[in-house]
Amino acid sequence: MCAAQPAGDDAEEQRLVEDLKAQEDPTILKSRAWIEAEWNNDRHDASLLEVTLGGRKGWRISDRQDWALQIEVPYRRTDAGDFGGNAVKHGLADIKVAVGTARHLSDTVRIGGALELRMPTGEAELSGNVWRLQELVAVAWDATPWLSFSPKAEYNQTIARQHGAASQHFLELFFPATFLLPDRWSVTPRYETKLDFENDVVTHSGKLSVGKQLRHPELGLGLSLKVPLDRQSTEYQMIFSVTNYF
């Protein structure tokens, strides 16, 4: 049986805390709309700025089962840096659509899965030029009221190519720990590893995210910094996001 839901201000505070956790937890499938700006820069001064508009519709189909549909529409700007004579390209990138589900095994443990399709909707210079499927599996455990673990695995594989694009086949593993702080702040350190089966390369990186959930207006703010942990990884990444849950 699920625990009784608190009333009044306590219920609102619990909802806002859940919104805050949802920034890092893929098993919390709440309806939301967001805008995200991602900046990547490597050691050769090549850079990528991608601004994504996203939307998700989630609904509960039973006391413990949730479903969701999601779409992401990105706009990309690239600068080739030292290797491309500072050539700059910008425009629509590859749209992604996904369907997912999550199940509450108890009040503190959840499991989830999703299937995402990435489509080559962008111009050739701004697109991966592949149809790519991603399968996601995630587990979440609220170890304490202020600490949650939500590891996930994402398996990606090309199902069709165009314009002579290289095939993509890789597995990414993510191990975040989210610490909830007073006044609806959160800090999430995360270890990531990527196994690239096409190029037989394994890379490692670390990411630190800070989240804040506002009450008025009801917006979630997120800022994260990702750094490489080995010589095979060359990209540094910064992400800022604004999310509205509804």
GIUR-V917184 format. One record per backbone hydrogen bond with DSSP energy under -1.0 kcal/mol. CO is the residue of the C=O (numbers start at 1). NH is the residue of the N-H. If there is no record, write none. Layout:
co:CO nh:NH
co:CO nh:NH
//
This chain:
co:7 nh:10
co:8 nh:12
co:9 nh:13
co:10 nh:14
co:11 nh:15
co:12 nh:16
co:13 nh:17
co:14 nh:18
co:15 nh:19
co:16 nh:20
co:17 nh:21
co:18 nh:22
co:20 nh:23
co:21 nh:24
co:21 nh:25
co:25 nh:28
co:28 nh:30
co:31 nh:246
co:32 nh:56
co:33 nh:244
co:34 nh:54
co:35 nh:242
co:36 nh:52
co:37 nh:240
co:38 nh:50
co:39 nh:238
co:40 nh:48
co:41 nh:236
co:42 nh:45
co:44 nh:82
co:46 nh:42
co:47 nh:79
co:48 nh:40
co:49 nh:77
co:50 nh:38
co:51 nh:75
co:52 nh:36
co:53 nh:73
co:54 nh:34
co:55 nh:71
co:56 nh:32
co:57 nh:69
co:59 nh:67
co:64 nh:104
co:65 nh:61
co:65 nh:62
co:66 nh:102
co:67 nh:59
co:68 nh:100
co:69 nh:57
co:70 nh:98
co:71 nh:55
co:72 nh:96
co:73 nh:53
co:74 nh:93
co:75 nh:51
co:76 nh:91
co:77 nh:49
co:78 nh:89
co:79 nh:47
co:81 nh:84
co:81 nh:86
co:84 nh:87
co:87 nh:80
co:89 nh:78
co:91 nh:76
co:95 nh:119
co:96 nh:72
co:97 nh:117
co:98 nh:70
co:99 nh:115
co:100 nh:68
co:101 nh:113
co:102 nh:66
co:103 nh:111
co:108 nh:142
co:109 nh:105
co:109 nh:106
co:110 nh:140
co:111 nh:103
co:112 nh:138
co:113 nh:101
co:114 nh:136
co:115 nh:99
co:116 nh:134
co:117 nh:97
co:118 nh:132
co:119 nh:121
co:123 nh:126
co:123 nh:127
co:129 nh:162
co:131 nh:159
co:131 nh:160
co:132 nh:118
co:133 nh:157
co:134 nh:116
co:135 nh:155
co:136 nh:114
co:137 nh:153
co:138 nh:112
co:140 nh:110
co:141 nh:143
co:141 nh:149
co:146 nh:180
co:147 nh:144
co:148 nh:178
co:149 nh:141
co:151 nh:139
co:152 nh:174
co:153 nh:137
co:154 nh:172
co:155 nh:135
co:156 nh:170
co:157 nh:133
co:160 nh:131
co:162 nh:165
co:168 nh:158
co:169 nh:197
co:170 nh:156
co:171 nh:195
co:172 nh:154
co:173 nh:193
co:174 nh:152
co:175 nh:191
co:176 nh:150
co:178 nh:148
co:179 nh:187
co:184 nh:213
co:185 nh:181
co:186 nh:211
co:187 nh:179
co:188 nh:209
co:189 nh:177
co:190 nh:207
co:191 nh:175
co:192 nh:205
co:193 nh:173
co:194 nh:203
co:195 nh:171
co:196 nh:201
co:201 nh:196
co:203 nh:194
co:204 nh:229
co:205 nh:192
co:206 nh:227
co:207 nh:190
co:208 nh:225
co:209 nh:188
co:210 nh:223
co:211 nh:186
co:212 nh:221
co:217 nh:219
co:219 nh:214
co:220 nh:243
co:221 nh:212
co:222 nh:241
co:223 nh:210
co:224 nh:239
co:225 nh:208
co:226 nh:237
co:227 nh:206
co:236 nh:41
co:237 nh:226
co:238 nh:39
co:239 nh:224
co:240 nh:37
co:241 nh:222
co:242 nh:35
co:243 nh:220
co:244 nh:33
//
